[in-house]
Amino acid sequence: MRSGELSSWLTMETARAIDGQTDALFRHLARTSGLPGERANLALAESFAEIAVAHGRRADALLCGMATLTPAAAPGATAFEFLPVCGIYGLALAASKEERAYRKVVPLLHELADDLRFRVRDAVVAGLAVIGEKRSKQLVSDLASWTDGYHHAAAALQALRTERWLRSLNDVTSILLRVEESFHLLEEAPRAAARYPGHKELVDALGVTPRALALRFGTPVFDLFAGWTRSKDPDLRAIIEKNLDDSKLASRYGDEVKRVHKALADTAPPVRNPDHNFGPHRGRGKKNRR
C-alpha cells in the first residue's frame, strides 16, 4: 500500500474505530508497528495521533481505551504493545492543544509512568515532551507531583532533556526545583530501593538530565551541583561526577566545572584509618599460603 493510500486507509479506519469498530485498526497498527523488534514505528504512532486528535472530543474514548490497555490485552514484547503507545501519543497531542484535555491527560500519564512495559513508559516520556513543548511552564509546575516516585521522577527528568522540550524551557528556578526534588528522593531512599528498576531509572536520568540543563542554563545548574557536594552519599556524588564528565561542558563552562570538582574534593569523606592506609596488599589467609 502506497503512503497516500495508507494515510487514507488509516484516516478511514480511525474514524470507524472512534465509532466503536476497532478490530481492523488495531490489527493494522500491530502488524505495522515494527514490534517485536528493536524499534517501534513511532512515525506511524505520530500519524495516528494527528488523525485521531483531528476528531476532537469524539476521539477521547478511543485514545483513553488504547492508552490503558492492560498487559493482558496488550502484552509487552509483542506487536500489541504498540496500541497503548499510540493511545498515549494521541492523548499527549490533545493535551498540548486543549486545557480540557491537559487536565485529564497529565494525571493519566502519571499512572502509566510506572507501567511494567518499558515501551509504554517510553511513550509517557515522549508524551510529556509533546505537552511540554507547548505548555512548558504549566507542565514544569505540575511535575512537582511526579518527583515523589522513582519511575515518575525519572520520566519527568527524561522528558525535560528531550530536544523537543529543552528548547522551550525558560523557568530555570522551577526546573531546578524538580531536579532538587529528585536528588532528595534518592537521598532519602532506603538501601533496599537500589534493587528497584525505578530507582535505577532515576539514577540514570539524574546522571544525564542536569548535564543537558547545564548546557542550556549554565551557572544556576552548577550552583545546584555545588550544593549537593555536601552529601556523603557516594551514589549522589557519583551522579555529580557523571554530569561533569562532558567535553561540551568543559569547553563552554570550564571554570564552573572546575569549581564543582573542587567542591567535591573539599567535601570528600576522609579515608578510614588514614594512618594505616598503605594501599592494596596481599592477603595472608590460608588460601594464599597454599
C-alpha positions as CSV (number, residue, x, y, z in Angstrom):
1,M,0.0,0.0,0.0
2,R,1.4,3.4,-1.0
3,S,1.9,6.2,1.5
4,G,-1.1,8.2,0.3
5,E,-3.3,5.1,0.2
6,L,-2.1,4.1,3.7
7,S,-2.9,7.6,5.0
8,S,-6.4,7.5,3.5
9,W,-6.9,4.0,4.9
10,L,-5.7,5.0,8.4
11,T,-8.0,8.0,8.3
12,M,-11.0,5.9,7.4
13,E,-10.2,3.1,9.9
14,T,-9.6,5.6,12.7
15,A,-13.0,7.1,12.1
16,R,-14.5,3.7,12.2
17,A,-12.7,2.9,15.4
18,I,-14.0,6.1,17.0
19,D,-17.4,4.7,16.3
20,G,-16.6,1.5,18.0
21,Q,-15.2,-0.7,15.2
22,T,-11.6,-1.1,16.4
23,D,-10.6,-4.5,15.1
24,A,-9.3,-3.5,11.7
25,L,-7.4,-0.5,13.1
26,F,-5.8,-2.5,15.9
27,R,-4.7,-5.3,13.6
28,H,-3.1,-2.9,11.2
29,L,-1.3,-0.9,13.9
30,A,0.0,-4.1,15.4
31,R,1.1,-5.5,12.0
32,T,3.0,-2.4,11.0
33,S,4.3,-1.5,14.5
34,G,7.8,-2.8,13.9
35,L,7.3,-4.9,17.1
36,P,8.5,-7.1,18.5
37,G,11.8,-5.6,17.4
38,E,14.4,-3.1,18.4
39,R,12.5,0.0,17.0
40,A,8.8,0.7,17.1
41,N,7.3,2.6,14.2
42,L,6.9,5.9,16.1
43,A,6.3,7.8,12.9
44,L,3.1,5.7,12.5
45,A,2.1,6.5,16.1
46,E,2.5,10.2,15.4
47,S,0.4,10.0,12.2
48,F,-2.3,8.1,14.0
49,A,-2.3,10.7,16.9
50,E,-2.7,13.6,14.4
51,I,-5.6,11.8,12.6
52,A,-7.4,10.9,15.8
53,V,-7.0,14.3,17.5
54,A,-8.5,15.9,14.5
55,H,-11.8,14.4,15.6
56,G,-11.7,16.4,18.8
57,R,-13.6,15.0,21.8
58,R,-15.1,12.2,19.8
59,A,-11.7,10.5,19.9
60,D,-11.3,10.7,23.7
61,A,-12.8,7.3,24.5
62,L,-10.7,5.5,21.8
63,L,-7.5,7.1,22.9
64,C,-8.0,6.5,26.6
65,G,-9.1,2.9,25.9
66,M,-5.9,2.3,23.9
67,A,-3.6,4.0,26.3
68,T,-4.9,2.0,29.3
69,L,-4.9,-1.4,27.6
70,T,-3.6,-3.8,30.3
71,P,-0.6,-6.1,29.8
72,A,-3.0,-9.0,29.4
73,A,-4.7,-7.2,26.4
74,A,-1.5,-5.7,25.0
75,P,1.4,-7.8,26.3
76,G,4.9,-6.4,26.4
77,A,7.4,-7.6,23.9
78,T,4.6,-8.2,21.3
79,A,3.2,-6.2,18.5
80,F,0.2,-5.3,20.5
81,E,2.2,-3.3,22.9
82,F,2.1,-0.6,20.2
83,L,-1.6,0.0,20.8
84,P,-1.1,1.8,24.2
85,V,1.9,3.6,22.8
86,C,-0.4,5.0,20.0
87,G,-3.1,5.9,22.6
88,I,-0.5,7.8,24.7
89,Y,0.8,9.7,21.7
90,G,-2.8,10.8,20.8
91,L,-3.6,11.8,24.3
92,A,-0.4,13.9,24.6
93,L,-1.1,15.7,21.4
94,A,-4.6,16.5,22.5
95,A,-3.3,17.8,25.9
96,S,-0.8,20.0,24.1
97,K,-3.7,21.7,22.3
98,E,-6.5,21.9,24.8
99,E,-6.6,22.8,28.5
100,R,-9.6,20.4,28.9
101,A,-7.5,17.5,27.7
102,Y,-4.5,18.6,29.6
103,R,-6.2,18.4,33.0
104,K,-7.3,14.8,32.2
105,V,-4.2,13.5,30.4
106,V,-1.3,14.5,32.8
107,P,-2.8,12.5,35.7
108,L,-3.3,9.6,33.4
109,L,0.3,9.7,32.2
110,H,1.3,9.7,35.9
111,E,-0.5,6.5,36.3
112,L,1.2,5.0,33.3
113,A,4.7,6.1,34.2
114,D,5.4,3.0,36.2
115,D,3.9,0.5,33.8
116,L,5.7,-2.8,33.6
117,R,6.1,-2.4,29.8
118,F,9.1,-0.2,29.0
119,R,7.7,1.0,25.7
120,V,4.7,2.3,27.5
121,R,7.0,4.1,29.9
122,D,9.0,5.5,27.0
123,A,5.7,6.7,25.4
124,V,4.9,8.6,28.6
125,V,8.3,10.4,28.3
126,A,7.6,11.2,24.7
127,G,4.1,12.4,25.6
128,L,5.4,14.7,28.3
129,A,7.8,16.2,25.8
130,V,5.0,16.9,23.3
131,I,3.0,18.6,26.0
132,G,5.9,20.5,27.4
133,E,6.8,21.9,24.0
134,K,3.5,23.8,24.0
135,R,2.7,24.2,27.8
136,S,6.2,24.3,29.3
137,K,5.7,26.5,32.3
138,Q,2.4,24.8,33.3
139,L,3.8,21.3,33.0
140,V,7.1,22.0,34.8
141,S,5.0,23.2,37.7
142,D,2.7,20.2,37.6
143,L,5.6,17.8,37.6
144,A,6.1,18.6,41.3
145,S,3.7,15.8,42.0
146,W,5.8,13.4,39.9
147,T,9.0,13.7,41.9
148,D,7.7,11.5,44.8
149,G,8.2,8.2,42.9
150,Y,11.2,6.7,41.2
151,H,9.7,5.9,37.8
152,H,7.6,9.1,37.8
153,A,10.6,11.3,38.6
154,A,12.7,9.5,36.0
155,A,10.1,10.1,33.4
156,A,9.9,13.8,34.2
157,L,13.7,14.2,34.0
158,Q,14.0,12.2,30.8
159,A,11.3,14.4,29.2
160,L,13.0,17.6,30.3
161,R,16.2,16.7,28.4
162,T,14.5,15.9,25.1
163,E,15.4,18.3,22.4
164,R,11.7,18.9,21.7
165,W,11.1,20.3,25.2
166,L,14.5,21.5,26.2
167,R,14.4,24.3,23.6
168,S,11.1,25.6,25.1
169,L,12.3,25.6,28.7
170,N,12.6,29.0,30.4
171,D,11.7,29.0,34.1
172,V,15.0,27.7,35.4
173,T,14.0,28.1,39.0
174,S,11.0,25.7,38.7
175,I,13.0,23.3,36.6
176,L,15.8,23.0,39.1
177,L,13.3,22.5,41.8
178,R,12.2,19.3,40.0
179,V,15.9,18.2,39.8
180,E,16.4,19.1,43.5
181,E,13.3,17.1,44.5
182,S,14.7,14.1,42.5
183,F,18.0,14.3,44.3
184,H,16.2,14.3,47.7
185,L,14.1,11.3,46.6
186,L,17.4,9.4,46.0
187,E,19.0,10.7,49.2
188,E,16.0,9.5,51.3
189,A,15.7,6.1,49.6
190,P,16.1,3.1,51.7
191,R,19.1,0.9,50.9
192,A,16.8,-1.9,49.6
193,A,15.4,0.6,46.9
194,A,18.6,0.1,44.9
195,R,17.1,-3.2,43.7
196,Y,14.0,-1.5,42.2
197,P,14.0,-0.9,38.4
198,G,12.5,2.6,39.0
199,H,15.4,3.5,41.3
200,K,17.9,2.6,38.6
201,E,16.0,4.6,36.0
202,L,16.1,7.6,38.3
203,V,19.8,7.3,38.9
204,D,20.4,7.0,35.2
205,A,18.1,10.1,34.5
206,L,19.9,12.2,37.1
207,G,23.2,11.2,35.5
208,V,22.3,12.9,32.2
209,T,19.5,15.4,32.5
210,P,21.2,18.0,34.7
211,R,24.1,18.0,32.2
212,A,21.7,18.9,29.4
213,L,20.2,21.6,31.6
214,A,23.7,22.9,32.4
215,L,24.4,23.4,28.7
216,R,21.1,25.3,28.4
217,F,21.2,27.4,31.6
218,G,24.7,27.5,32.8
219,T,25.6,28.8,36.3
220,P,22.4,28.0,38.2
221,V,22.8,24.3,37.4
222,F,26.4,24.3,38.6
223,D,25.2,26.0,41.8
224,L,22.9,23.1,42.3
225,F,25.8,20.6,41.8
226,A,28.0,22.5,44.2
227,G,25.2,22.5,46.8
228,W,24.9,18.7,46.6
229,T,28.6,18.1,47.1
230,R,27.8,18.3,50.8
231,S,26.2,14.9,50.5
232,K,28.3,12.0,51.8
233,D,26.2,9.5,49.7
234,P,28.7,8.0,47.2
235,D,25.9,7.4,44.7
236,L,24.9,11.1,44.6
237,R,28.5,12.2,44.4
238,A,29.0,9.8,41.5
239,I,25.9,11.3,39.8
240,I,27.5,14.8,40.0
241,E,30.8,13.4,38.6
242,K,29.0,11.8,35.8
243,N,27.3,15.1,34.8
244,L,30.6,16.9,34.8
245,D,32.2,14.4,32.5
246,D,31.2,16.1,29.3
247,S,33.5,17.7,26.8
248,K,30.9,20.3,25.8
249,L,30.5,21.4,29.4
250,A,34.3,21.6,29.9
251,S,34.6,23.7,26.7
252,R,31.8,26.1,27.5
253,Y,31.8,26.3,31.3
254,G,35.3,25.2,32.2
255,D,35.6,27.4,35.3
256,E,32.2,26.2,36.6
257,V,33.2,22.5,36.1
258,K,36.5,23.1,38.0
259,R,34.5,24.9,40.8
260,V,32.3,21.8,41.3
261,H,35.2,19.4,41.1
262,K,37.0,21.4,43.8
263,A,33.9,21.3,45.9
264,L,33.7,17.6,45.5
265,A,37.4,17.3,46.5
266,D,37.0,19.6,49.5
267,T,34.0,17.6,50.8
268,A,35.3,14.1,50.1
269,P,34.9,11.9,53.2
270,P,38.2,11.2,54.9
271,V,39.9,7.9,54.3
272,R,39.1,5.5,57.1
273,N,42.1,4.9,59.5
274,P,44.4,7.1,57.4
275,D,47.5,6.1,59.4
276,H,47.0,2.5,58.3
277,N,46.1,3.2,54.7
278,F,49.0,1.6,52.9
279,G,47.1,0.8,49.8
280,P,46.3,-2.7,48.4
281,H,48.3,-5.6,49.9
282,R,48.5,-9.3,49.5
283,G,46.2,-11.4,51.7
284,R,47.7,-13.7,54.2
285,G,44.9,-16.2,54.7
286,K,45.2,-20.0,54.4
287,K,44.2,-19.8,50.7
288,N,47.2,-17.7,49.9
289,R,49.6,-19.9,51.7
290,R,48.8,-23.0,49.7
